[in-house]
């Protein structure tokens, strides 16, 4: 497993005789030694990276530093009721830097959207739909779906049938996210997980009958770049392991309470570790994390496309699993990775809201003074600014404004020609969507007016 270097055994380092042990104790009292330990825990470095840390004070080895780093981590760790295939429990602990990430997610992810300018925000459902599209696309692309975001969004937006396996994967993920929204308040059961997997893998498996079924064979490995990185637990143990995972997700006892954000990431890890299906394990694991977070009232997770950040650095995603497995089942590595992805998704949400507030406010002013559009067209453009996923047709426009068909047709064709709408053929009819550059178009018209 060359992708990750295995850590040295701290016990072997400390057992180098009494004199050797006392010498390490003496060295550990220095300010330089303690500063390296602080940084190692702040960044939560695995030996794979820690072994290259510089500068190291003269007379101190990376192995000695690592032994003390591990000693402190193990003194603070808490066990969770998730076991590896050798019946060893996984554990975690929470250094200050992880607490900070958790605080940032709690402050925003579990609350509601607040705005600086009340009333100026795109429709909630429109943004949820857009985010769920992004999650469906990115999660599928992580598992090998080969299509562009533009083509994938066009398929989801227009409702056309998938053209190939990649598009089918994306459609399945989209329908899975809808399923989660509908069933968010229901408890986890093995049957629910099987239902989820059946939706995720519909029409994409080599053996279609494997959809919604746990694997029965042990002839399965996890590879990355041609290298075996994980051998899952035996198939005969899956029934008990999945039931245990469901019990872990459903129980929130005060005695063994685990923060929901941590628990959601642990559920993600556990399902992927068990690898209970012949295919679709990663997508199912991420879907379960979403389901759990929404069930615990982290409502803004509906708006977050976390897989988009995993997709940007898949090697780090793989390493987060391997760091945990190779370092005494320490889930803290996986928690750090997941919380950083969540924070990035929340930061994108904040930026989106701020940008849309500015766009809508500016566009309202520009629309009032805009020349070259009739009142019906202005009303449609105003609606399109706040509803970026809306779809317009000749008939709907005709009915809404009580005009003849030819007038409605001319309104929409003219808006498409001017760049406010995008025109697409759907069957024998044309449909129209807000242009991605609608804000830019309004700004250009404002500049032209000033110059004129």
DAGIRA-V108783 format. One record per backbone hydrogen bond with DSSP energy under -0.5 kcal/mol. NH is the residue of the N-H (numbers start at 1). CO is the residue of the C=O. Records with the same first field share a line. If there is no record, write none. Layout:
# DAGIRA-V108783
NH: CO / CO
This chain:
# DAGIRA-V108783
4: 1
10: 8
13: 9
14: 10
15: 11
16: 13
17: 15
20: 16
21: 17
22: 18
23: 19
24: 20
25: 21
26: 22
27: 23
28: 24
29: 25 / 26
30: 27
34: 30
35: 31
36: 32
37: 33
38: 34
39: 35
40: 36
41: 37
42: 38
43: 39
45: 40
49: 46
50: 46
51: 47
52: 49
53: 50
60: 57
65: 61
66: 62
67: 63
68: 64
69: 65
70: 66
71: 67
72: 68
73: 69
74: 70
75: 71
76: 72 / 73
77: 73
78: 92
80: 90
82: 80
84: 88
87: 84
90: 82
91: 329
92: 78
95: 93
98: 95
99: 95
100: 96
101: 97
102: 98
103: 99
104: 100
105: 101
106: 102
107: 103
108: 104
109: 105
110: 105 / 106
111: 108
118: 116
120: 117
121: 119
123: 386
127: 123
128: 124
129: 125
130: 126
131: 127
132: 128
133: 129
134: 130
135: 131
136: 132
137: 133
138: 134
139: 135
140: 136
141: 137
142: 138
143: 139 / 140
144: 141
145: 140
147: 145
152: 148
153: 149
154: 150
155: 151
156: 152
157: 153
158: 154
159: 155
160: 155
168: 164
169: 165
170: 166
171: 167
172: 168
173: 169
174: 170
175: 171
176: 172
177: 173
178: 174
179: 175
180: 176
181: 177
182: 178
183: 179
184: 180 / 181
186: 183
193: 189
194: 190
195: 191
196: 192
197: 193
198: 194
199: 195
200: 196
201: 197
202: 198 / 199
204: 201
205: 201
208: 206
210: 207
211: 208
213: 210
215: 276
220: 218
222: 230
223: 221
224: 227
227: 224
229: 222
230: 222
232: 230
237: 234
238: 235
241: 237
242: 238
243: 239
244: 240
245: 241
246: 242
247: 243
248: 244
249: 245
250: 246
251: 247
257: 254
263: 259
264: 260
265: 261
266: 262
267: 263
268: 264
269: 265
270: 266
271: 267
272: 268
273: 269
274: 270
275: 271
276: 271
284: 280
285: 281
286: 282
287: 283
288: 284
289: 285
290: 286
291: 287
292: 288
293: 289
294: 290
295: 291
296: 292
297: 294
298: 293
299: 297
300: 109
301: 298
302: 299
303: 300
304: 301
306: 304
308: 305
309: 306
310: 306
311: 307
312: 308
313: 309 / 310
314: 311
316: 313
317: 313
318: 314
319: 315
320: 316
321: 317
322: 318
323: 319
324: 320
325: 321
326: 322
327: 323
329: 324
330: 324 / 327
331: 91 / 329
333: 330
335: 331
336: 332
337: 333
338: 334
339: 335
340: 336
341: 337
342: 338
343: 339
344: 340
345: 341
346: 342
347: 343
348: 344
349: 345
350: 346
351: 347
352: 348
353: 349
354: 350
355: 351
356: 352
357: 353
358: 354
359: 355
360: 356
361: 357
362: 358
363: 359
364: 360
365: 361
366: 362
367: 363
368: 364
369: 365
370: 367
378: 374
379: 375
380: 376
381: 377
382: 378
383: 379
384: 380
385: 381
386: 382
387: 383
390: 387
392: 432
397: 393
398: 394
399: 395
400: 396
401: 397
402: 398
403: 398
408: 404
409: 405
410: 406
411: 407
412: 408
413: 409
414: 410
415: 411
416: 412
417: 413
418: 414
419: 415 / 416
420: 415
421: 415
422: 433
424: 431
426: 424 / 429
429: 426
431: 424
432: 392
433: 422
434: 390
435: 420
438: 435
441: 437
442: 438
443: 439
444: 440
445: 441
446: 442
447: 443
448: 444
449: 445
450: 446
451: 447
452: 448
